[in-house]
Amino acid sequence: MKKETVKNKLAKFSDLLENKKAEINIMLVDQKNQRKKPYKGFMLKTKLEDVYETISTSFLFLNEEIDKRTLDVYDLVISIDDSVQMVKKEDVINGAEILDELTTNYTEENVVNKSTDLSKIKFIVIQVYDSEEDSSIYFFKKYAQPSTAYKTSQKYILSGGLLKQFTDEIITINSYVDAFLIDEDYYIFNRNAFNAIFNYKDIFKRILDDNCGMIRKSGLMTDSDQFVADCEADGRYLTRLTKAILAKGFEEVTKNKGDIPSVVKEFELSLKTSKNGEIVYRGKDDIPEILNLLLRHYVIDALTSNKMIAAAIQEYQAGK
């Protein structure tokens, strides 16, 4: 999809907001991944004029970021600073569960009130709704808790010219957007926040659990179970190994297992191989080079014949 197409979609809802024709729904989400029901949404009672400036600035933020970034298919390890990543709505696990919590039927149990424990709020969902076309854009933002200094200090306001102690809780909503959903696509501006909101870490671990047998049977390396455990314990390697699995890295490298010793020699890798061509896994220091092999990052430049470590371009669907 082209940038201008995305910006035109944003402009439609931005104009709706500007003309005060948008319906706004804001949900604060209590997230605890260990619970049977990880997400609990609390609707925030508000009026458009009270949040107009924040949401309007969010649209400006999105347009500016889209202008200066590339537009790419969602990737587990690509830089989050120079890319807006896209992923299909149907491929975002837990997406439907979160949106199901968003409601316009306010009850005592699902609205923010004085008894709501704001310290448990992990992220915010803002819906800008077009009632005429029955369509929406959804902003997802990690919730910014007030600083410790704010929480532990005495707060005062001026009331009628007099200093008065302020004891109410405050709710913070900034103009940054970590991801938004429009039509059938998510657009991601902060991959780490997106992965945390949609609980991708547990998804990655589930993928590893589902594929441990495949990795073992591939015969690609010795002590493969320890290799997987070491990758799972380190966030830097967890996503890269998951990507290698989804991109069929084990299958591809196993097909060419006999060429591994020559790659090790040609690129002067520190990996050791056995007589039958297995990679001898000796510990965590071997992980980066093994992952580079699985992701086919060792390449020779066709122009210069230089040996390089390149970021392979691979398309896949998470969880598929």
C-alpha positions as CSV (number, residue, x, y, z in Angstrom):
1,M,0.0,0.0,0.0
2,K,1.2,3.5,-0.8
3,K,1.8,6.2,1.8
4,E,-0.7,8.6,0.1
5,T,-3.4,5.9,0.4
6,V,-2.8,5.6,4.1
7,K,-2.7,9.3,4.6
8,N,-6.0,9.7,2.7
9,K,-7.6,7.3,5.1
10,L,-6.3,9.2,8.0
11,A,-7.5,12.5,6.5
12,K,-11.1,11.2,6.3
13,F,-11.3,10.7,10.1
14,S,-9.2,13.8,10.8
15,D,-11.7,15.9,8.9
16,L,-14.5,14.2,10.7
17,L,-12.9,15.2,14.0
18,E,-12.2,18.7,12.8
19,N,-15.9,19.2,11.9
20,K,-17.0,17.8,15.2
21,K,-18.9,15.0,13.6
22,A,-16.9,12.1,15.1
23,E,-17.9,9.9,17.9
24,I,-15.1,9.3,20.4
25,N,-14.8,6.2,22.6
26,I,-11.8,5.8,25.0
27,M,-11.0,2.6,26.8
28,L,-8.3,2.1,29.5
29,V,-7.1,-1.5,29.5
30,D,-6.0,-3.5,32.6
31,Q,-3.8,-6.1,31.1
32,K,-2.4,-9.1,33.0
33,N,-1.3,-11.9,30.6
34,Q,-1.3,-14.6,33.3
35,R,-5.1,-14.2,33.8
36,K,-7.6,-16.5,32.1
37,K,-9.0,-13.3,30.6
38,P,-5.9,-11.1,30.0
39,Y,-7.7,-7.9,29.1
40,K,-10.2,-5.9,31.1
41,G,-11.5,-2.7,29.5
42,F,-12.7,0.4,31.4
43,M,-14.6,3.0,29.3
44,L,-13.8,6.7,30.0
45,K,-16.8,9.0,30.1
46,T,-15.8,12.1,28.2
47,K,-16.9,14.7,25.7
48,L,-15.3,15.3,22.3
49,E,-14.3,18.9,23.2
50,D,-12.4,17.6,26.3
51,V,-10.1,15.3,24.2
52,Y,-10.2,17.1,20.8
53,E,-6.8,18.6,21.1
54,T,-5.1,15.4,22.1
55,I,-6.7,13.3,19.3
56,S,-6.2,16.1,16.7
57,T,-2.5,16.2,17.6
58,S,-2.4,12.4,17.3
59,F,-3.4,12.7,13.6
60,L,-0.6,15.3,13.1
61,F,1.9,12.9,14.7
62,L,0.8,10.0,12.4
63,N,1.1,12.1,9.3
64,E,4.5,13.4,10.2
65,E,5.8,9.9,11.1
66,I,4.4,8.3,7.8
67,D,6.2,11.1,5.8
68,K,9.6,10.3,7.3
69,R,9.4,6.5,7.5
70,T,9.2,3.7,5.0
71,L,6.1,1.5,4.8
72,D,6.9,-2.2,5.2
73,V,5.3,-5.6,5.9
74,Y,5.5,-6.4,9.7
75,D,8.8,-7.9,10.6
76,L,9.9,-9.3,14.0
77,V,13.4,-7.7,14.0
78,I,13.4,-4.7,11.6
79,S,14.3,-1.3,13.1
80,I,11.3,0.4,14.7
81,D,12.7,3.9,14.1
82,D,12.6,4.1,10.3
83,S,9.6,2.0,9.4
84,V,5.9,1.9,9.7
85,Q,5.0,-1.8,9.7
86,M,1.8,-3.2,8.4
87,V,0.1,-6.4,9.5
88,K,-3.3,-7.8,8.5
89,K,-6.0,-7.6,11.2
90,E,-6.7,-11.3,10.9
91,D,-3.1,-12.1,11.8
92,V,-3.0,-10.1,15.0
93,I,-3.6,-12.6,17.8
94,N,-5.6,-11.1,20.7
95,G,-6.8,-8.2,18.5
96,A,-10.4,-9.3,18.5
97,E,-10.4,-9.9,22.2
98,I,-9.2,-6.3,22.9
99,L,-11.8,-4.7,20.6
100,D,-14.5,-6.9,22.1
101,E,-13.9,-5.0,25.4
102,L,-14.6,-1.7,23.6
103,T,-18.3,-0.8,24.2
104,T,-20.7,2.0,24.3
105,N,-22.9,0.3,26.9
106,Y,-21.6,1.9,30.1
107,T,-22.2,0.0,33.3
108,E,-20.8,0.3,36.9
109,E,-18.4,-2.5,36.1
110,N,-16.9,-1.2,32.9
111,V,-16.4,2.6,33.4
112,V,-13.5,4.4,35.0
113,N,-14.5,5.7,38.4
114,K,-12.8,6.5,41.7
115,S,-12.5,2.8,42.6
116,T,-10.6,2.0,39.4
117,D,-7.0,1.0,40.1
118,L,-5.2,3.1,37.5
119,S,-1.8,1.5,38.4
120,K,-3.0,-1.6,36.5
121,I,-3.7,0.2,33.3
122,K,-1.3,-0.9,30.6
123,F,-2.6,0.8,27.4
124,I,-5.3,2.9,25.9
125,V,-7.6,2.3,22.9
126,I,-9.2,5.4,21.3
127,Q,-11.9,4.8,18.7
128,V,-12.8,7.6,16.3
129,Y,-16.2,6.5,14.8
130,D,-17.9,7.6,11.6
131,S,-21.6,6.9,12.2
132,E,-22.6,7.7,8.7
133,E,-20.4,5.1,7.1
134,D,-20.2,2.8,10.2
135,S,-16.4,2.8,10.1
136,S,-13.7,3.4,12.7
137,I,-10.1,4.1,13.2
138,Y,-8.5,2.8,16.5
139,F,-5.5,4.2,18.2
140,F,-3.4,2.0,20.5
141,K,-1.2,3.7,23.0
142,K,0.9,2.4,25.9
143,Y,-0.4,4.1,29.1
144,A,2.1,6.5,30.6
145,Q,1.8,6.3,34.4
146,P,2.5,9.4,36.4
147,S,6.0,9.6,37.7
148,T,7.0,8.4,41.1
149,A,7.8,12.0,42.1
150,Y,4.3,13.0,41.2
151,K,2.8,10.1,43.1
152,T,4.8,10.7,46.3
153,S,4.5,14.5,46.5
154,Q,1.7,16.6,47.9
155,K,-0.4,18.2,45.1
156,Y,-2.2,21.6,45.3
157,I,-4.4,23.7,43.1
158,L,-5.5,27.3,43.2
159,S,-9.2,27.5,44.0
160,G,-10.7,31.0,44.2
161,G,-7.2,32.3,44.7
162,L,-6.5,30.0,47.6
163,L,-4.2,27.0,47.7
164,K,-6.2,23.8,48.1
165,Q,-4.8,20.2,48.3
166,F,-5.5,18.1,45.3
167,T,-6.0,14.4,46.1
168,D,-7.8,13.1,43.0
169,E,-6.2,10.6,40.6
170,I,-5.1,11.9,37.3
171,I,-5.4,10.2,33.9
172,T,-2.7,10.8,31.3
173,I,-3.4,10.7,27.5
174,N,-0.6,11.8,25.3
175,S,-0.7,12.4,21.5
176,Y,1.7,9.6,20.6
177,V,0.3,6.5,18.8
178,D,2.1,3.2,19.0
179,A,-0.2,1.6,16.4
180,F,-3.5,2.2,14.7
181,L,-6.1,0.0,13.0
182,I,-8.1,1.1,10.0
183,D,-10.2,-1.1,7.7
184,E,-8.3,-4.5,7.7
185,D,-4.8,-3.4,8.5
186,Y,-2.7,-2.4,11.6
187,Y,0.0,0.2,11.1
188,I,2.7,-0.1,13.7
189,F,5.0,2.8,14.8
190,N,6.5,1.2,17.9
191,R,7.0,-2.5,17.5
192,N,7.9,-3.2,21.1
193,A,4.8,-1.5,22.4
194,F,2.7,-3.3,19.8
195,N,4.1,-6.7,20.8
196,A,3.5,-5.9,24.5
197,I,-0.1,-4.8,24.0
198,F,-1.0,-7.8,21.9
199,N,1.1,-10.2,24.1
200,Y,3.4,-11.3,21.3
201,K,6.0,-12.6,23.7
202,D,3.8,-15.4,24.8
203,I,2.9,-16.0,21.1
204,F,6.6,-16.3,20.3
205,K,7.1,-18.8,23.1
206,R,4.1,-20.8,22.0
207,I,5.6,-20.9,18.5
208,L,8.9,-22.2,19.9
209,D,7.0,-24.8,22.0
210,D,5.1,-26.0,18.9
211,N,8.3,-26.3,16.8
212,C,10.8,-27.8,19.3
213,G,10.2,-31.2,17.8
214,M,10.8,-29.9,14.3
215,I,14.1,-28.3,15.3
216,R,15.2,-31.5,17.1
217,K,14.3,-33.7,14.1
218,S,16.0,-31.4,11.6
219,G,19.4,-32.7,12.9
220,L,20.9,-29.3,12.2
221,M,22.7,-29.0,15.5
222,T,23.6,-30.9,18.6
223,D,21.8,-30.0,21.9
224,S,19.0,-28.2,20.1
225,D,16.8,-28.1,23.2
226,Q,19.4,-26.1,25.0
227,F,19.7,-23.8,22.0
228,V,16.0,-23.1,22.0
229,A,16.0,-22.6,25.8
230,D,18.8,-20.1,25.6
231,C,17.1,-18.2,22.8
232,E,13.8,-18.2,24.8
233,A,15.5,-16.7,27.8
234,D,16.9,-13.7,25.9
235,G,14.5,-11.3,24.3
236,R,17.2,-10.3,21.7
237,Y,17.1,-13.9,20.3
238,L,13.5,-14.9,21.0
239,T,12.1,-12.8,18.2
240,R,14.9,-13.7,15.7
241,L,14.5,-17.5,16.3
242,T,10.7,-17.1,15.9
243,K,11.3,-15.3,12.7
244,A,13.6,-18.1,11.5
245,I,10.9,-20.6,12.2
246,L,8.1,-18.6,10.5
247,A,10.4,-18.0,7.5
248,K,11.1,-21.7,7.1
249,G,14.8,-21.2,8.0
250,F,15.3,-24.6,9.5
251,E,13.8,-26.4,6.5
252,E,15.9,-24.3,4.0
253,V,19.2,-24.7,5.9
254,T,18.6,-28.4,6.5
255,K,18.2,-29.0,2.8
256,N,21.7,-27.5,2.3
257,K,23.2,-29.0,5.5
258,G,26.2,-30.3,3.6
259,D,27.2,-26.8,2.6
260,I,27.4,-25.5,6.2
261,P,31.1,-26.3,6.8
262,S,32.1,-24.4,3.6
263,V,30.0,-21.4,4.7
264,V,31.7,-21.5,8.1
265,K,35.1,-21.5,6.5
266,E,34.3,-19.0,3.8
267,F,32.9,-16.4,6.2
268,E,35.4,-17.3,8.9
269,L,32.7,-18.1,11.5
270,S,33.6,-19.4,14.9
271,L,31.0,-22.2,14.7
272,K,32.2,-25.8,14.9
273,T,30.7,-28.7,12.9
274,S,30.7,-32.4,13.5
275,K,31.8,-35.1,11.0
276,N,28.3,-35.5,9.8
277,G,27.8,-31.8,9.2
278,E,25.9,-30.9,12.4
279,I,26.5,-27.6,14.1
280,V,28.0,-28.3,17.5
281,Y,26.1,-26.0,19.9
282,R,28.6,-25.0,22.6
283,G,26.6,-22.2,24.3
284,K,25.1,-18.7,24.0
285,D,28.1,-17.3,22.2
286,D,27.1,-19.5,19.2
287,I,23.6,-18.1,18.9
288,P,24.2,-15.0,16.8
289,E,26.0,-16.9,14.0
290,I,23.5,-19.8,14.1
291,L,20.6,-17.3,13.7
292,N,22.4,-15.5,10.9
293,L,22.7,-18.9,9.1
294,L,19.0,-19.7,9.7
295,L,18.0,-16.3,8.4
296,R,20.3,-16.6,5.4
297,H,22.2,-13.4,6.3
298,Y,25.5,-14.6,5.0
299,V,25.7,-13.4,1.4
300,I,28.2,-12.5,-1.3
301,D,27.6,-9.2,-3.1
302,A,27.0,-9.9,-6.8
303,L,28.6,-6.6,-7.8
304,T,31.8,-6.7,-5.7
305,S,32.0,-10.3,-4.6
306,N,32.4,-9.1,-1.1
307,K,31.2,-11.3,1.7
308,M,28.5,-9.6,3.7
309,I,26.0,-10.0,6.5
310,A,22.7,-8.8,5.1
311,A,19.2,-8.4,6.5
312,A,17.3,-11.0,4.5
313,I,13.9,-9.9,3.1
314,Q,11.3,-12.5,3.9
315,E,7.5,-12.4,3.9
316,Y,5.5,-14.6,6.2
317,Q,2.3,-14.4,8.3
318,A,2.8,-14.5,12.1
319,G,1.4,-17.7,13.6
320,K,0.7,-19.3,10.2
